[in-house]
Amino acid sequence: MECGKLKGLLGLSVRAGQAVFGEDGCMKALRNGQGGLLVLDESLSERVREKYLDLCRREGVPVARLPEGLLFEATGRPGKAAVLRKGNLAEQAAACAESGTAD
């Protein structure tokens, strides 16, 4: 899957300060209603993935699963998950990931 547009939106979100990284930060953002999109790397462990997915189902936050390493490529940040805060960038990234037109 070619993900140029999604990578660009993820990078822009980081530069705009609209991305949260780290398990604690992501969980806090989701619980506080700040989450617009949860982005998960495919290499994330099953246990942690289920924890995120359960919380997203309860909070109504969309989830995008990325191929392994794409999150790091796009953001330059180590980690397996990120939350994009509610707003235009999260909406565009969610639409891109949902439609499969990530080019």
C-alpha positions as CSV (number, residue, x, y, z in Angstrom):
1,M,0.0,0.0,0.0
2,E,1.4,3.4,-1.0
3,C,0.8,5.8,1.9
4,G,2.3,9.1,0.8
5,K,-0.7,11.3,1.7
6,L,-1.3,9.7,5.0
7,K,2.5,9.9,5.8
8,G,2.3,13.6,5.0
9,L,-0.7,14.2,7.2
10,L,1.0,12.3,10.1
11,G,4.1,14.4,9.8
12,L,2.2,17.6,9.6
13,S,0.3,16.6,12.7
14,V,3.5,16.1,14.6
15,R,4.9,19.5,13.5
16,A,1.6,21.2,14.4
17,G,1.7,19.6,17.9
18,Q,-1.5,17.6,17.3
19,A,0.0,14.2,17.8
20,V,0.4,12.4,21.1
21,F,2.9,9.5,21.6
22,G,3.6,7.0,24.3
23,E,1.1,4.5,25.8
24,D,0.3,6.8,28.8
25,G,-0.1,9.9,26.7
26,C,-2.3,8.1,24.2
27,M,-4.5,6.6,26.8
28,K,-4.9,9.9,28.6
29,A,-5.8,11.7,25.4
30,L,-8.4,9.1,24.5
31,R,-10.0,9.1,27.9
32,N,-10.1,12.9,28.0
33,G,-12.1,13.0,24.7
34,Q,-9.2,14.6,22.8
35,G,-8.7,11.7,20.3
36,G,-9.6,12.3,16.7
37,L,-7.8,9.2,15.3
38,L,-5.7,6.4,16.8
39,V,-2.9,5.2,14.6
40,L,-1.5,1.8,15.3
41,D,1.6,0.1,13.9
42,E,1.0,-3.5,12.9
43,S,3.9,-4.7,15.1
44,L,2.1,-3.6,18.2
45,S,1.6,-6.5,20.6
46,E,-1.9,-8.1,20.7
47,R,-2.5,-7.3,24.4
48,V,-1.8,-3.6,24.0
49,R,-3.7,-3.4,20.7
50,E,-6.8,-4.9,22.4
51,K,-6.5,-2.3,25.2
52,Y,-6.4,0.5,22.7
53,L,-9.2,-0.9,20.6
54,D,-11.5,-1.4,23.6
55,L,-11.0,2.2,24.6
56,C,-11.6,3.5,21.1
57,R,-14.8,1.5,20.8
58,R,-16.1,3.1,24.1
59,E,-15.0,6.6,23.1
60,G,-16.0,6.4,19.4
61,V,-12.5,7.1,18.1
62,P,-11.6,5.8,14.6
63,V,-8.5,3.6,14.3
64,A,-6.1,3.3,11.5
65,R,-3.7,0.4,11.2
66,L,-0.4,1.1,9.4
67,P,2.1,-1.3,8.0
68,E,5.1,-2.0,10.3
69,G,7.5,1.0,10.4
70,L,5.3,3.5,8.6
71,L,4.4,5.4,11.8
72,F,8.2,5.9,12.5
73,E,8.8,6.8,8.8
74,A,6.1,9.4,8.8
75,T,6.8,11.0,12.2
76,G,10.4,10.3,13.0
77,R,9.2,9.3,16.5
78,P,9.8,5.8,17.9
79,G,6.6,4.1,19.0
80,K,3.9,1.8,17.9
81,A,0.9,4.1,18.5
82,A,-0.1,7.8,18.2
83,V,-3.3,9.7,18.8
84,L,-4.1,12.6,16.6
85,R,-6.1,15.2,18.5
86,K,-9.5,16.1,17.2
87,G,-9.5,18.6,14.3
88,N,-9.0,18.9,10.6
89,L,-5.8,16.9,10.4
90,A,-7.2,14.0,12.3
91,E,-10.4,14.1,10.1
92,Q,-8.3,14.1,6.9
93,A,-6.0,11.3,8.1
94,A,-9.0,9.2,9.1
95,A,-10.7,9.7,5.8
96,C,-7.5,8.8,4.0
97,A,-7.0,5.7,6.0
98,E,-10.6,4.6,5.7
99,S,-10.9,5.1,2.0
100,G,-7.7,3.3,1.3
101,T,-6.6,6.2,-0.9
102,A,-3.5,7.0,1.0
103,D,-1.5,8.0,-2.0
